[in-house]
Amino acid sequence: MQHNGSRRSLIGNNLGNGHAGPVKFTHPDRLYWSDVKITKQRLADYYTSVWDRMAPHVVNRPMALVRCPDGVDGQCFFQKHASAGLDNARIRRKRDSHGEELIYIEDLDGLLTLVQAGVLEIHVWGSTIDDVEHCNRIVFDLDPGDGMPWAGTVKAARELRDRLAGLKLKSFVKTTGGKGLHVVLPLDGAPWDDAKDFAHAMVLAMAADSPDRYVTKMTKSIRGGKIFLDYLRNGRGATAIVAYSTRARAGATVSTPATWDELGPKLTPNKFTVLNIGKRLASLKRDPWAGIGKVKQKLPDLAAFKKR
């Protein structure tokens, strides 16, 4: 069975060898999420429907993948390189200056090939494949510990937004499809060490001002009733779930961009799923992340920032 949906591409339908042909699905009726009856074909239809919105965030970015060939009820594994099931003309490969193989996609066919391979989560670097040594998106992952109400996570995201705005930096927000929120800071490109140091300094300042609400260490035992301000997704090779990717979790949740005005009690982190996101997108008058790719910001001088 073939998927004959839209084949639009951000940069043209370059399939690598020019002879790949349409993406073929084996077992299109295989259940990837048995609890909500989402099949392989349904997942492909979902990604086709959101491709225009998703493409700017996933095309030409090095990827790490969570593959669950038998669905979320089966065995899942993390993958950063091409291998059996992914050694395909539509999955692009490039070696970086360290000789490490990076994988990325250029078009919808590449994304549909991931669906065929049982990829249920797509994580991307904060850089493009053309400039892997510079970060152009910092991701702050706000991860609430047990006992932290949703309102606390929302408050943390707004505080981080306001602190960034105080440095004349514009940020964006999305649900993770899990428990928390991502605050995303687009950049004009910064060395990885600078990006990570800045992210670290930001969360340290928040934790210093509100130690009863925030922690900056991963230690599980200290996170109860607090929010882990995770800055570690901003090192070279680190990844974060990409906008509009599904999660390998019950309910087929989707990481979904939102406006800052939407952030509140009704916008829970796992609210949007493959089943209902179409209704949301149809009701939007404007893409919440419209223009994120045009925002070119430089990080402030870190030494001066630390003195503030």
NORQUI-V823893 format. One record per residue. N is the residue number from 1. PSI is psi in degrees with one decimal (999 if undefined). BURIAL is # if it has 16 or more other ideal C-beta (glycine too) atoms within 10 Angstrom, else .. Layout:
# NORQUI-V823893
n->(N | N)
psi->(PSI | PSI)
burial->(BURIAL | BURIAL)
This chain:
# NORQUI-V823893
n->(1 | 2 | 3 | 4 | 5 | 6 | 7 | 8 | 9 | 10 | 11 | 12 | 13 | 14 | 15 | 16 | 17 | 18 | 19 | 20 | 21 | 22 | 23 | 24 | 25 | 26 | 27 | 28 | 29 | 30 | 31 | 32 | 33 | 34 | 35 | 36 | 37 | 38 | 39 | 40 | 41 | 42 | 43 | 44 | 45 | 46 | 47 | 48 | 49 | 50 | 51 | 52 | 53 | 54 | 55 | 56 | 57 | 58 | 59 | 60 | 61 | 62 | 63 | 64 | 65 | 66 | 67 | 68 | 69 | 70 | 71 | 72 | 73 | 74 | 75 | 76 | 77 | 78 | 79 | 80 | 81 | 82 | 83 | 84 | 85 | 86 | 87 | 88 | 89 | 90 | 91 | 92 | 93 | 94 | 95 | 96 | 97 | 98 | 99 | 100 | 101 | 102 | 103 | 104 | 105 | 106 | 107 | 108 | 109 | 110 | 111 | 112 | 113 | 114 | 115 | 116 | 117 | 118 | 119 | 120 | 121 | 122 | 123 | 124 | 125 | 126 | 127 | 128 | 129 | 130 | 131 | 132 | 133 | 134 | 135 | 136 | 137 | 138 | 139 | 140 | 141 | 142 | 143 | 144 | 145 | 146 | 147 | 148 | 149 | 150 | 151 | 152 | 153 | 154 | 155 | 156 | 157 | 158 | 159 | 160 | 161 | 162 | 163 | 164 | 165 | 166 | 167 | 168 | 169 | 170 | 171 | 172 | 173 | 174 | 175 | 176 | 177 | 178 | 179 | 180 | 181 | 182 | 183 | 184 | 185 | 186 | 187 | 188 | 189 | 190 | 191 | 192 | 193 | 194 | 195 | 196 | 197 | 198 | 199 | 200 | 201 | 202 | 203 | 204 | 205 | 206 | 207 | 208 | 209 | 210 | 211 | 212 | 213 | 214 | 215 | 216 | 217 | 218 | 219 | 220 | 221 | 222 | 223 | 224 | 225 | 226 | 227 | 228 | 229 | 230 | 231 | 232 | 233 | 234 | 235 | 236 | 237 | 238 | 239 | 240 | 241 | 242 | 243 | 244 | 245 | 246 | 247 | 248 | 249 | 250 | 251 | 252 | 253 | 254 | 255 | 256 | 257 | 258 | 259 | 260 | 261 | 262 | 263 | 264 | 265 | 266 | 267 | 268 | 269 | 270 | 271 | 272 | 273 | 274 | 275 | 276 | 277 | 278 | 279 | 280 | 281 | 282 | 283 | 284 | 285 | 286 | 287 | 288 | 289 | 290 | 291 | 292 | 293 | 294 | 295 | 296 | 297 | 298 | 299 | 300 | 301 | 302 | 303 | 304 | 305 | 306 | 307 | 308)
psi->(136.2 | 154.2 | 120.6 | 29.1 | -168.9 | 142.5 | 35.5 | 150.0 | 148.9 | -33.6 | 23.1 | 159.2 | 66.7 | 109.8 | 19.6 | -70.9 | -1.9 | -1.3 | 20.3 | -34.0 | -178.2 | 153.3 | 127.3 | 135.5 | 129.0 | 139.8 | 58.0 | -18.8 | 7.4 | 132.0 | 121.5 | -34.7 | 100.5 | -28.8 | -30.5 | 11.5 | 44.5 | 118.2 | 172.4 | -46.2 | -38.6 | -37.9 | -42.2 | -41.0 | -40.6 | -50.6 | -35.3 | -39.5 | -28.4 | 5.8 | -44.7 | -35.0 | -34.5 | -33.0 | -45.7 | -17.9 | -16.1 | -29.2 | 133.4 | 31.1 | 133.0 | 142.0 | 155.6 | 142.2 | 146.3 | 114.2 | 132.7 | 77.2 | -28.7 | 18.4 | 178.8 | -19.7 | -11.4 | -163.5 | 133.7 | 151.0 | 156.3 | 138.7 | 131.5 | -5.2 | 162.7 | 147.2 | -166.0 | 129.8 | -17.1 | -1.7 | 79.4 | 149.4 | -23.6 | -17.5 | 109.5 | 150.2 | 143.8 | 139.0 | 135.4 | -173.7 | -15.7 | -0.5 | 4.9 | 137.8 | 127.9 | 144.5 | 148.4 | 168.9 | 157.7 | -12.4 | 178.5 | -36.5 | -37.5 | -42.3 | -42.8 | -30.7 | -36.2 | -39.4 | -45.5 | -34.4 | 4.2 | 23.2 | 119.5 | -10.6 | 137.1 | 117.4 | 142.2 | 156.5 | 163.1 | 29.1 | 168.0 | 162.8 | -23.8 | -14.7 | 71.8 | -12.2 | -1.3 | 131.3 | 128.8 | 6.9 | 117.8 | 135.9 | 121.7 | 120.0 | 113.2 | 106.4 | 103.1 | 137.2 | 173.6 | 134.4 | -5.7 | 117.5 | 157.0 | -36.8 | -31.0 | -37.2 | -41.4 | -44.4 | -39.8 | -42.7 | -42.0 | -38.5 | -43.6 | -42.8 | -45.4 | -37.4 | -40.7 | -40.3 | -33.2 | -20.7 | 12.9 | 38.4 | 129.9 | 133.1 | 164.6 | 162.4 | 150.2 | 155.5 | 159.6 | -13.2 | 0.8 | -116.7 | -23.5 | -154.2 | 152.2 | 128.6 | 122.1 | 130.3 | 105.1 | 142.7 | 165.3 | 1.9 | 121.5 | 146.6 | 146.2 | -43.2 | -38.5 | -42.3 | -45.3 | -40.7 | -39.9 | -46.8 | -41.3 | -45.5 | -38.6 | -47.5 | -31.5 | -39.1 | -41.6 | -42.8 | -34.8 | -36.3 | -28.5 | 66.7 | -17.9 | -12.5 | -28.2 | 147.1 | 153.9 | 7.2 | 148.8 | -12.4 | 117.0 | -37.9 | -18.3 | 4.8 | -6.1 | 127.1 | 9.2 | 171.3 | 126.1 | 115.2 | 94.0 | 111.5 | -1.3 | -5.0 | 8.3 | 17.8 | 162.0 | 124.6 | -13.0 | 155.3 | 164.3 | 152.1 | 134.9 | 152.7 | 133.0 | 2.5 | 144.9 | 166.7 | 146.4 | 61.7 | 163.1 | 140.9 | -6.9 | 51.7 | 158.2 | 134.8 | 118.4 | 122.2 | 144.3 | 165.5 | 159.1 | -32.0 | -27.7 | -22.0 | 118.8 | -165.3 | -33.3 | -20.6 | 76.0 | 156.3 | -22.8 | 22.4 | -39.7 | 134.8 | 172.4 | -31.7 | -31.8 | -6.9 | -26.7 | -41.5 | -40.2 | -49.6 | -35.5 | -26.8 | -13.0 | 135.9 | -21.2 | 142.6 | 123.7 | -26.2 | 22.3 | 130.3 | 0.5 | -33.7 | -15.2 | -6.4 | 111.2 | 105.6 | 145.9 | 143.8 | 145.2 | 163.1 | 121.2 | -39.9 | -42.8 | -37.1 | -41.1 | -22.0 | -13.7 | 999)
burial->(. | . | # | . | . | . | # | . | # | . | . | . | . | # | # | . | . | . | . | # | . | . | # | . | # | . | . | # | . | . | # | # | # | . | . | . | . | # | # | # | # | # | # | # | # | # | # | # | # | # | # | . | # | # | # | # | # | # | # | # | # | # | # | # | # | # | # | # | # | . | # | # | . | . | . | # | . | . | # | # | . | . | . | . | # | # | . | # | # | # | # | # | . | . | . | . | . | . | . | . | . | # | # | # | # | # | # | # | # | # | # | # | # | # | # | # | # | # | # | # | # | # | # | # | # | # | # | # | # | . | . | # | . | # | # | # | # | # | # | # | # | # | # | # | # | . | . | # | . | # | . | # | # | # | # | # | # | # | # | # | # | . | # | # | . | . | . | . | # | . | # | # | # | # | # | # | # | # | # | # | # | # | # | # | # | # | # | . | # | # | . | # | . | # | # | # | # | # | # | # | # | # | # | . | # | # | # | . | . | . | . | . | # | # | # | # | . | . | . | . | . | . | # | . | . | # | # | # | # | # | # | . | # | # | # | # | . | # | # | # | # | # | # | # | # | # | # | # | # | . | # | # | # | # | # | # | # | # | . | . | . | . | # | . | . | . | # | . | # | # | # | # | # | # | # | . | # | . | . | . | # | . | . | . | . | . | . | # | # | . | . | # | . | . | # | . | # | . | # | . | . | . | . | . | . | . | . | .)
